[in-house]
Amino acid sequence: MQKFQITFNRLLLIVLAILFSSTFVTILKSTLVNAQNSQTKMTGEWTAELNPNKTDEVQMTFQRRNDSYGFNMSSNSVSLKELQGLTRETAVSAKTSVNFNIVREAGTFNCEGFFNQGRGAGFWTFTPNQSFISAMNNRGYNNLTDEDLIRAAMRNLTQKLIDELKTAGYSDLKFEELLRAASHEINPAFINEMRSLGFNKLSMDDLIRAKNHDINKKYVDEVKSMGFANQTLDDLIRFSNHEITKEFIKSMESVGFTNLSIDELIRLKNREITADFVNGIKAEGFNDISLDTAIRLKNREIDREYIKRVKAKGLTNLTLDQLFRIRSQDIVK
């Protein structure tokens, strides 16, 4: 009986040792993981330059490298007031060490480094805002990554904007669309302005396109004054892209190109047809110049100076077709 008791006690000690060892290993692993996570910081580099034209604005560039996303860089204009702990006097002084924070809803960038006569550089550390993460979870944006939070902070995404967009009818936006809306300043005021112009059902992509091309009430009214009312968003963007102005239309009318369509105006602008170019051709005796002829002449690099060189060779009283053949056969350089 005593031998059995000794054997049992030894067995009990072995079991307790195994249990203790297993628990200890689990605790140790957990401690190591937590320690590793606590040491994992979202960091990167920053550069900055004071805007020479706006005394209260700084152009900030953030860089970050990681294994998942590679190299990322983002550049934004930031109000000097947002750089908590940095004054303009410090930024424009000789090389000075700086430490300032940029506080956004998604988190805070702590920036360390230096400024030297309006230019700065250094390193940043990002600390996420747990309240923002919870608020995003409540709005259906779950499992946001560290990179998501950094981008949200860089673009200054706010809960207010998300709720305002939802009230304006944009309730099912993806997280990427929210970031784009924030970075392009798509807000209820702009949405309502576009709706007042008849654009009631624009997608977020279309709103961003409109904002990028400065399509607003002022521009639409300007296009109307040129004789082009009730244009589609695509046509307004084409007008803006090709810089079709009232002055350009008037200059084309002055050489006889009237009642032009949007496509015709764009063709003329793309070929850099000017009133001086057309008047120069007319001055050499070619008075009947159509829009298509003007474009053909421009494409073949036939202008007033070329026609003068042709005449200097004794080739006078030519028709336009003859002029085109001379050019194509390279008779006159």
C-alpha positions in Angstrom: 0.0 0.0 0.0 2.8 2.4 0.8 4.5 1.5 -2.5 1.3 2.3 -4.4 1.0 5.6 -2.5 4.6 6.6 -3.6 3.9 5.6 -7.2 0.7 7.7 -7.2 2.4 10.7 -5.7 5.1 10.5 -8.4 2.5 10.2 -11.1 0.6 13.2 -9.7 3.8 15.3 -9.7 4.5 14.3 -13.3 1.0 15.4 -14.4 1.2 18.7 -12.5 4.6 19.3 -14.1 3.2 18.7 -17.5 0.2 20.9 -16.9 2.4 23.6 -15.4 4.8 23.4 -18.3 2.0 23.6 -20.9 0.4 26.6 -19.2 3.8 28.3 -18.8 4.5 27.8 -22.5 1.1 29.2 -23.5 1.6 32.2 -21.2 5.1 32.7 -22.6 3.9 32.6 -26.2 1.1 35.0 -25.4 3.5 37.4 -23.7 5.9 37.2 -26.6 3.2 37.9 -29.2 1.8 40.8 -27.1 5.3 42.2 -26.7 5.9 41.8 -30.4 2.6 43.6 -31.3 3.3 46.4 -28.8 6.7 46.9 -30.5 5.1 47.0 -34.0 4.7 50.6 -34.9 3.3 52.3 -38.0 6.1 54.5 -39.0 7.5 56.3 -42.0 9.2 59.4 -43.3 7.9 62.9 -43.9 9.1 65.9 -45.9 7.5 69.3 -45.9 7.8 72.6 -47.6 6.0 75.9 -46.8 3.8 77.1 -49.6 5.5 80.3 -50.9 2.1 81.7 -52.1 0.1 80.8 -49.0 1.7 81.6 -45.7 -0.6 79.3 -43.7 -0.2 76.2 -45.8 2.4 73.4 -45.8 2.9 70.8 -48.5 3.4 67.5 -46.6 4.6 64.3 -48.2 4.3 61.0 -46.2 6.3 57.9 -47.2 5.9 54.4 -45.8 7.4 51.0 -46.6 6.1 47.6 -45.6 6.1 44.0 -46.8 2.4 43.9 -47.7 2.0 47.2 -49.6 5.6 47.9 -50.7 6.4 51.6 -51.0 3.6 54.2 -50.5 3.7 57.9 -50.8 1.0 60.5 -50.2 1.3 64.3 -50.7 -1.3 66.7 -49.2 -1.6 70.4 -48.5 -2.0 70.9 -44.7 -2.9 74.0 -42.8 0.0 75.2 -40.6 -2.5 75.3 -37.7 -2.9 71.5 -37.9 0.8 71.0 -37.2 0.4 71.2 -33.4 3.7 72.2 -31.9 5.2 73.9 -35.0 5.1 77.6 -35.7 5.9 79.4 -38.9 8.8 81.2 -37.2 10.4 77.8 -36.3 9.8 76.5 -39.8 11.5 79.4 -41.6 14.4 79.6 -39.2 17.9 78.0 -39.6 18.1 74.3 -39.1 16.0 73.5 -36.0 14.8 70.2 -34.5 11.0 69.9 -34.4 8.4 67.7 -32.8 4.8 68.2 -33.8 1.5 66.3 -34.1 -1.1 66.1 -36.8 -4.4 65.0 -35.1 -7.1 63.5 -37.2 -10.2 61.5 -36.3 -8.6 58.2 -37.5 -5.5 58.8 -35.5 -2.5 61.0 -34.8 0.8 61.4 -36.6 3.7 62.3 -34.3 6.4 63.9 -36.4 10.0 64.4 -35.4 12.8 65.8 -37.4 14.0 69.3 -38.5 13.1 72.4 -40.4 15.5 74.6 -42.3 14.3 77.8 -43.9 10.9 76.5 -44.9 11.8 72.9 -45.7 11.6 70.0 -43.3 12.1 66.2 -43.1 12.0 63.5 -40.5 10.1 60.5 -39.3 6.5 59.9 -38.2 4.8 57.5 -36.0 1.0 56.9 -36.3 -1.2 56.0 -33.4 -4.8 54.9 -34.4 -7.8 56.3 -32.6 -9.8 53.4 -31.1 -12.9 55.6 -30.9 -12.8 56.1 -34.7 -12.3 52.3 -35.2 -15.4 51.6 -33.1 -17.4 54.3 -34.9 -16.5 52.8 -38.3 -17.5 49.4 -37.0 -20.9 50.7 -36.1 -21.3 52.1 -39.6 -20.5 48.7 -41.2 -16.8 49.3 -42.0 -15.2 46.4 -40.1 -11.7 45.0 -40.0 -10.0 48.1 -41.1 -6.2 47.5 -41.5 -3.4 49.7 -40.2 -3.0 51.0 -43.8 -6.7 51.8 -44.0 -6.4 53.9 -40.9 -3.3 55.7 -42.1 -5.0 56.6 -45.4 -8.2 57.7 -43.5 -6.1 60.0 -41.4 -4.1 61.3 -44.3 -7.3 62.2 -46.2 -8.9 63.5 -43.1 -11.9 61.2 -43.3 -14.5 62.1 -40.6 -17.6 60.5 -39.2 -19.5 63.7 -40.0 -18.7 63.5 -43.7 -19.7 59.8 -43.8 -23.1 60.7 -42.1 -23.6 63.7 -44.4 -23.0 61.6 -47.5 -25.4 59.0 -46.2 -28.1 61.7 -45.7 -27.4 63.0 -49.2 -28.2 59.6 -50.6 -24.8 58.0 -50.6 -25.3 55.3 -48.0 -23.7 52.3 -49.6 -20.3 53.7 -50.3 -17.2 51.4 -50.1 -14.4 52.5 -47.9 -12.3 53.4 -50.9 -15.1 55.7 -52.1 -15.2 57.4 -48.7 -11.4 58.0 -48.9 -11.8 59.5 -52.4 -14.8 61.6 -51.3 -12.7 63.0 -48.4 -9.6 63.7 -50.5 -11.6 65.5 -53.3 -13.8 67.4 -50.8 -17.1 66.0 -52.0 -19.6 67.3 -49.5 -23.3 68.1 -49.3 -22.8 71.7 -50.5 -21.1 70.4 -53.8 -23.7 67.6 -54.2 -26.5 70.1 -53.8 -24.9 72.5 -56.2 -24.6 69.8 -58.9 -28.3 68.8 -58.3 -29.4 72.5 -58.7 -27.8 72.2 -62.2 -29.9 69.2 -63.1 -27.4 66.5 -62.2 -29.5 64.6 -59.7 -28.2 61.1 -59.8 -24.4 61.4 -60.2 -22.3 58.5 -58.9 -19.4 59.2 -56.6 -17.1 58.7 -59.5 -19.0 61.3 -61.5 -19.0 63.8 -58.6 -15.2 63.4 -58.3 -14.8 63.9 -62.1 -16.9 67.0 -61.9 -14.9 68.3 -58.9 -11.5 67.5 -60.6 -12.5 69.5 -63.7 -14.0 72.5 -61.8 -17.5 71.8 -63.0 -19.8 74.0 -60.9 -22.5 76.6 -61.3 -20.1 79.3 -62.3 -18.6 77.2 -65.1 -22.0 75.9 -66.3 -23.3 79.4 -66.5 -20.2 80.4 -68.5 -20.8 77.5 -70.9 -24.4 78.6 -71.3 -23.3 82.1 -72.2 -21.3 80.6 -75.1 -24.5 79.2 -76.5 -24.3 75.7 -75.1 -27.1 75.1 -72.6 -28.2 71.8 -71.1 -25.0 70.0 -71.7 -24.2 66.6 -70.3 -21.5 66.2 -67.7 -19.2 64.5 -70.2 -19.5 67.4 -72.6 -18.9 69.9 -69.8 -15.8 68.0 -68.9 -14.7 68.0 -72.6 -15.2 71.8 -72.7 -13.1 72.1 -69.6 -10.3 69.7 -70.7 -9.9 71.5 -74.0 -10.1 75.0 -72.5 -12.9 76.1 -74.8 -13.6 79.7 -73.8 -15.9 82.5 -75.0 -12.8 84.3 -76.4 -11.8 81.3 -78.4 -15.3 80.9 -79.9 -15.4 84.7 -80.8 -12.0 84.4 -82.5 -13.3 81.5 -84.6 -16.4 83.5 -85.5 -14.2 86.4 -86.6 -12.7 84.3 -89.4 -16.1 82.9 -90.5 -16.4 79.8 -88.4 -19.9 80.2 -86.9 -22.5 78.0 -85.3 -19.8 75.4 -84.4 -20.6 72.3 -82.5 -18.7 71.1 -79.5 -16.9 68.5 -81.6 -15.9 71.2 -84.1 -14.6 73.5 -81.5 -12.5 70.8 -79.9 -11.1 69.8 -83.3 -10.0 73.4 -83.9 -8.6 73.7 -80.5 -6.7 70.4 -80.7 -5.1 71.5 -84.0 -4.2 74.9 -82.5 -6.2 76.7 -85.2 -6.1 80.5 -84.4 -7.5 83.5 -86.0 -4.0 84.7 -86.9 -3.4 81.4 -88.7 -6.6 81.6 -90.8 -6.2 85.3 -91.6 -2.6 84.7 -92.7 -3.8 82.1 -95.2 -6.5 84.5 -96.5 -3.9 87.3 -96.8 -2.1 85.2 -99.4 -5.2 85.1 -101.6 -7.0 82.0 -100.3 -10.2 83.6 -99.0 -12.6 80.6 -99.1 -11.2 78.7 -96.1 -13.6 76.1 -94.4 -13.0 74.6 -91.1 -11.9 71.3 -92.6 -9.5 73.1 -95.0 -8.0 75.0 -92.1 -7.3 71.8 -90.3 -5.8 70.2 -93.4 -3.5 73.2 -93.9 -2.4 73.0 -90.3 -1.8 69.3 -90.4 0.4 69.7 -93.5 2.2 72.6 -91.9 1.1 75.0 -94.6 0.9 78.5 -93.2 1.4 82.0 -94.5 5.2 81.7 -94.3 5.2 78.5 -96.3 3.0 80.0 -99.0 5.4 83.0 -99.3 8.3 80.6 -99.8 6.3 78.9 -102.6 5.6 82.2 -104.3 9.3 83.1 -104.0 10.1 80.1 -106.2 7.9 81.7 -108.9 4.9 79.4 -108.2 2.0 81.8 -108.2 -1.7 81.8 -108.8 -2.0 78.3 -107.3 -5.1 76.6 -106.1 -5.2 75.0 -102.6 -5.1 71.5 -104.2 -1.9 72.5 -106.1 -0.5 73.8 -102.8 -1.2 70.6 -101.1 0.5 68.6 -103.9 3.6 70.8 -103.7 3.8 70.2 -100.0 3.3 66.4 -100.2 6.0 66.1 -102.9 8.3 68.3 -100.9 9.0 70.6 -103.9 9.4 73.6 -101.6 10.9 73.2 -98.1 
